Amino acid sequence: MCGLHECAYNSGMKCEVSLRKDLFGHILVCGGSSMFCGLRERLEREMSFLVSPTVRMRVVAPPGRDCAAWVGGSLLASLQAFQSLWLTKEQYDEHGPSLIHAKAKQITLM
């Protein structure tokens, strides 16, 4: 099992070489677990041992990051393009999880 720094590094290394400098230079931690004291500093320190010293690596932990998923979800839900993906409790009760899977396939086609 990998640590967070290894997961972030491995993800970046799977991207095109031309993107890696920008990716490692703009690492954003968000969500409730990003609120652990010292997480940003530790992630930056541990990744600095993995990333080439020629790459300017930066980890950012913005204020309000504990609510980022909710804010992102609410913004996404407000977009008219995503209204066709909404479903009601009645629809879910009638069709079950298969309806969610069908709607998820629509997202990949957007």
CNS distance restraints for C-alpha pairs under 8 A (distance, minus, plus):
assign (resid   2 and name CA) (resid   6 and name CA) 5.62 0.50 0.50
assign (resid   2 and name CA) (resid   7 and name CA) 6.02 0.50 0.50
assign (resid   3 and name CA) (resid   7 and name CA) 6.23 0.50 0.50
assign (resid   4 and name CA) (resid   8 and name CA) 6.16 0.50 0.50
assign (resid   4 and name CA) (resid  43 and name CA) 7.37 0.50 0.50
assign (resid   5 and name CA) (resid   9 and name CA) 6.08 0.50 0.50
assign (resid   5 and name CA) (resid  43 and name CA) 5.71 0.50 0.50
assign (resid   5 and name CA) (resid  46 and name CA) 6.20 0.50 0.50
assign (resid   5 and name CA) (resid  47 and name CA) 5.48 0.50 0.50
assign (resid   6 and name CA) (resid  10 and name CA) 5.89 0.50 0.50
assign (resid   6 and name CA) (resid  47 and name CA) 7.43 0.50 0.50
assign (resid   7 and name CA) (resid  11 and name CA) 6.06 0.50 0.50
assign (resid   8 and name CA) (resid  12 and name CA) 6.27 0.50 0.50
assign (resid   9 and name CA) (resid  13 and name CA) 6.17 0.50 0.50
assign (resid   9 and name CA) (resid  47 and name CA) 6.99 0.50 0.50
assign (resid   9 and name CA) (resid  50 and name CA) 7.19 0.50 0.50
assign (resid   9 and name CA) (resid  51 and name CA) 7.45 0.50 0.50
assign (resid  10 and name CA) (resid  14 and name CA) 6.36 0.50 0.50
assign (resid  11 and name CA) (resid  15 and name CA) 6.99 0.50 0.50
assign (resid  12 and name CA) (resid  20 and name CA) 6.03 0.50 0.50
assign (resid  12 and name CA) (resid  23 and name CA) 6.62 0.50 0.50
assign (resid  12 and name CA) (resid  24 and name CA) 7.06 0.50 0.50
assign (resid  13 and name CA) (resid  17 and name CA) 7.59 0.50 0.50
assign (resid  13 and name CA) (resid  20 and name CA) 6.94 0.50 0.50
assign (resid  15 and name CA) (resid  19 and name CA) 6.69 0.50 0.50
assign (resid  15 and name CA) (resid  20 and name CA) 6.67 0.50 0.50
assign (resid  16 and name CA) (resid  20 and name CA) 6.70 0.50 0.50
assign (resid  17 and name CA) (resid  21 and name CA) 7.94 0.50 0.50
assign (resid  19 and name CA) (resid  23 and name CA) 6.14 0.50 0.50
assign (resid  20 and name CA) (resid  24 and name CA) 5.96 0.50 0.50
assign (resid  21 and name CA) (resid  25 and name CA) 6.03 0.50 0.50
assign (resid  21 and name CA) (resid  55 and name CA) 5.99 0.50 0.50
assign (resid  21 and name CA) (resid  56 and name CA) 7.39 0.50 0.50
assign (resid  21 and name CA) (resid  57 and name CA) 7.89 0.50 0.50
assign (resid  22 and name CA) (resid  26 and name CA) 6.22 0.50 0.50
assign (resid  23 and name CA) (resid  27 and name CA) 6.51 0.50 0.50
assign (resid  24 and name CA) (resid  51 and name CA) 7.84 0.50 0.50
assign (resid  24 and name CA) (resid  55 and name CA) 7.52 0.50 0.50
assign (resid  24 and name CA) (resid  56 and name CA) 7.39 0.50 0.50
assign (resid  24 and name CA) (resid  57 and name CA) 5.10 0.50 0.50
assign (resid  24 and name CA) (resid  58 and name CA) 6.64 0.50 0.50
assign (resid  25 and name CA) (resid  55 and name CA) 7.42 0.50 0.50
assign (resid  25 and name CA) (resid  56 and name CA) 5.62 0.50 0.50
assign (resid  25 and name CA) (resid  57 and name CA) 4.24 0.50 0.50
assign (resid  25 and name CA) (resid  58 and name CA) 4.77 0.50 0.50
assign (resid  25 and name CA) (resid  59 and name CA) 7.37 0.50 0.50
assign (resid  26 and name CA) (resid  57 and name CA) 7.18 0.50 0.50
assign (resid  26 and name CA) (resid  58 and name CA) 5.67 0.50 0.50
assign (resid  26 and name CA) (resid  59 and name CA) 6.33 0.50 0.50
assign (resid  26 and name CA) (resid  60 and name CA) 7.18 0.50 0.50
assign (resid  27 and name CA) (resid  57 and name CA) 7.89 0.50 0.50
assign (resid  27 and name CA) (resid  58 and name CA) 6.09 0.50 0.50
assign (resid  27 and name CA) (resid  59 and name CA) 4.63 0.50 0.50
assign (resid  27 and name CA) (resid  60 and name CA) 6.08 0.50 0.50
assign (resid  28 and name CA) (resid  59 and name CA) 5.84 0.50 0.50
assign (resid  28 and name CA) (resid  60 and name CA) 4.93 0.50 0.50
assign (resid  28 and name CA) (resid  61 and name CA) 6.11 0.50 0.50
assign (resid  28 and name CA) (resid  62 and name CA) 7.89 0.50 0.50
assign (resid  29 and name CA) (resid  34 and name CA) 5.87 0.50 0.50
assign (resid  29 and name CA) (resid  40 and name CA) 7.29 0.50 0.50
assign (resid  29 and name CA) (resid  59 and name CA) 7.21 0.50 0.50
assign (resid  29 and name CA) (resid  60 and name CA) 6.29 0.50 0.50
assign (resid  29 and name CA) (resid  61 and name CA) 5.29 0.50 0.50
assign (resid  29 and name CA) (resid  62 and name CA) 7.79 0.50 0.50
assign (resid  29 and name CA) (resid  65 and name CA) 7.49 0.50 0.50
assign (resid  30 and name CA) (resid  34 and name CA) 5.31 0.50 0.50
assign (resid  30 and name CA) (resid  35 and name CA) 7.96 0.50 0.50
assign (resid  30 and name CA) (resid  61 and name CA) 6.64 0.50 0.50
assign (resid  30 and name CA) (resid  62 and name CA) 7.60 0.50 0.50
assign (resid  30 and name CA) (resid  65 and name CA) 4.60 0.50 0.50
assign (resid  30 and name CA) (resid  66 and name CA) 6.15 0.50 0.50
assign (resid  30 and name CA) (resid  68 and name CA) 6.30 0.50 0.50
assign (resid  30 and name CA) (resid  69 and name CA) 7.96 0.50 0.50
assign (resid  31 and name CA) (resid  35 and name CA) 7.47 0.50 0.50
assign (resid  31 and name CA) (resid  65 and name CA) 5.47 0.50 0.50
assign (resid  31 and name CA) (resid  66 and name CA) 4.34 0.50 0.50
assign (resid  31 and name CA) (resid  67 and name CA) 6.25 0.50 0.50
assign (resid  31 and name CA) (resid  68 and name CA) 5.88 0.50 0.50
assign (resid  31 and name CA) (resid  69 and name CA) 6.36 0.50 0.50
assign (resid  32 and name CA) (resid  65 and name CA) 7.21 0.50 0.50
assign (resid  32 and name CA) (resid  66 and name CA) 4.28 0.50 0.50
assign (resid  32 and name CA) (resid  67 and name CA) 7.15 0.50 0.50
assign (resid  33 and name CA) (resid  66 and name CA) 7.52 0.50 0.50
assign (resid  34 and name CA) (resid  39 and name CA) 6.49 0.50 0.50
assign (resid  34 and name CA) (resid  40 and name CA) 7.61 0.50 0.50
assign (resid  34 and name CA) (resid  61 and name CA) 7.48 0.50 0.50
assign (resid  34 and name CA) (resid  65 and name CA) 7.35 0.50 0.50
assign (resid  34 and name CA) (resid  66 and name CA) 7.00 0.50 0.50
assign (resid  35 and name CA) (resid  39 and name CA) 7.31 0.50 0.50
assign (resid  35 and name CA) (resid  65 and name CA) 7.80 0.50 0.50
assign (resid  35 and name CA) (resid  66 and name CA) 6.68 0.50 0.50
assign (resid  38 and name CA) (resid  42 and name CA) 6.04 0.50 0.50
assign (resid  39 and name CA) (resid  43 and name CA) 5.97 0.50 0.50
assign (resid  40 and name CA) (resid  44 and name CA) 6.13 0.50 0.50
assign (resid  40 and name CA) (resid  59 and name CA) 6.26 0.50 0.50
assign (resid  40 and name CA) (resid  60 and name CA) 6.88 0.50 0.50
assign (resid  40 and name CA) (resid  61 and name CA) 6.27 0.50 0.50
assign (resid  41 and name CA) (resid  45 and name CA) 6.09 0.50 0.50
assign (resid  41 and name CA) (resid  59 and name CA) 7.78 0.50 0.50
assign (resid  42 and name CA) (resid  46 and name CA) 6.02 0.50 0.50
assign (resid  43 and name CA) (resid  47 and name CA) 5.95 0.50 0.50
assign (resid  43 and name CA) (resid  59 and name CA) 7.37 0.50 0.50
assign (resid  44 and name CA) (resid  48 and name CA) 6.06 0.50 0.50
assign (resid  44 and name CA) (resid  57 and name CA) 7.57 0.50 0.50
assign (resid  44 and name CA) (resid  58 and name CA) 6.69 0.50 0.50
assign (resid  44 and name CA) (resid  59 and name CA) 5.70 0.50 0.50
assign (resid  45 and name CA) (resid  49 and name CA) 7.07 0.50 0.50
assign (resid  46 and name CA) (resid  50 and name CA) 7.22 0.50 0.50
assign (resid  47 and name CA) (resid  51 and name CA) 6.07 0.50 0.50
assign (resid  48 and name CA) (resid  52 and name CA) 7.61 0.50 0.50
assign (resid  48 and name CA) (resid  53 and name CA) 7.42 0.50 0.50
assign (resid  48 and name CA) (resid  57 and name CA) 7.12 0.50 0.50
assign (resid  51 and name CA) (resid  55 and name CA) 6.87 0.50 0.50
assign (resid  51 and name CA) (resid  57 and name CA) 7.53 0.50 0.50
assign (resid  61 and name CA) (resid  65 and name CA) 6.95 0.50 0.50
assign (resid  64 and name CA) (resid  68 and name CA) 6.71 0.50 0.50
assign (resid  67 and name CA) (resid  71 and name CA) 6.17 0.50 0.50
assign (resid  68 and name CA) (resid  72 and name CA) 5.95 0.50 0.50
assign (resid  69 and name CA) (resid  73 and name CA) 6.00 0.50 0.50
assign (resid  70 and name CA) (resid  74 and name CA) 6.05 0.50 0.50
assign (resid  71 and name CA) (resid  75 and name CA) 6.17 0.50 0.50
assign (resid  72 and name CA) (resid  76 and name CA) 6.10 0.50 0.50
assign (resid  73 and name CA) (resid  77 and name CA) 6.03 0.50 0.50
assign (resid  74 and name CA) (resid  78 and name CA) 6.22 0.50 0.50
assign (resid  75 and name CA) (resid  79 and name CA) 6.72 0.50 0.50
assign (resid  76 and name CA) (resid  82 and name CA) 7.06 0.50 0.50
assign (resid  77 and name CA) (resid  82 and name CA) 6.42 0.50 0.50
assign (resid  77 and name CA) (resid  83 and name CA) 7.08 0.50 0.50
assign (resid  78 and name CA) (resid  82 and name CA) 7.71 0.50 0.50
assign (resid  78 and name CA) (resid  83 and name CA) 7.87 0.50 0.50
assign (resid  79 and name CA) (resid  83 and name CA) 6.98 0.50 0.50
assign (resid  82 and name CA) (resid  86 and name CA) 7.15 0.50 0.50
assign (resid  85 and name CA) (resid 103 and name CA) 5.86 0.50 0.50
assign (resid  85 and name CA) (resid 106 and name CA) 7.88 0.50 0.50
assign (resid  87 and name CA) (resid  91 and name CA) 6.17 0.50 0.50
assign (resid  87 and name CA) (resid  92 and name CA) 6.96 0.50 0.50
assign (resid  88 and name CA) (resid  92 and name CA) 6.34 0.50 0.50
assign (resid  89 and name CA) (resid  93 and name CA) 5.99 0.50 0.50
assign (resid  90 and name CA) (resid  94 and name CA) 6.13 0.50 0.50
assign (resid  91 and name CA) (resid  95 and name CA) 6.02 0.50 0.50
assign (resid  91 and name CA) (resid  96 and name CA) 7.68 0.50 0.50
assign (resid  92 and name CA) (resid  96 and name CA) 4.80 0.50 0.50
assign (resid  92 and name CA) (resid  97 and name CA) 6.94 0.50 0.50
assign (resid  92 and name CA) (resid  99 and name CA) 6.87 0.50 0.50
assign (resid  95 and name CA) (resid  99 and name CA) 5.84 0.50 0.50
assign (resid  96 and name CA) (resid 100 and name CA) 7.68 0.50 0.50
assign (resid  97 and name CA) (resid 101 and name CA) 6.53 0.50 0.50
assign (resid  98 and name CA) (resid 102 and name CA) 6.19 0.50 0.50
assign (resid  99 and name CA) (resid 103 and name CA) 6.21 0.50 0.50
assign (resid 100 and name CA) (resid 104 and name CA) 6.08 0.50 0.50
assign (resid 101 and name CA) (resid 105 and name CA) 6.41 0.50 0.50
assign (resid 102 and name CA) (resid 106 and name CA) 6.75 0.50 0.50
assign (resid 103 and name CA) (resid 107 and name CA) 6.78 0.50 0.50
assign (resid 104 and name CA) (resid 108 and name CA) 7.00 0.50 0.50
assign (resid 105 and name CA) (resid 109 and name CA) 6.78 0.50 0.50
assign (resid 106 and name CA) (resid 110 and name CA) 6.57 0.50 0.50
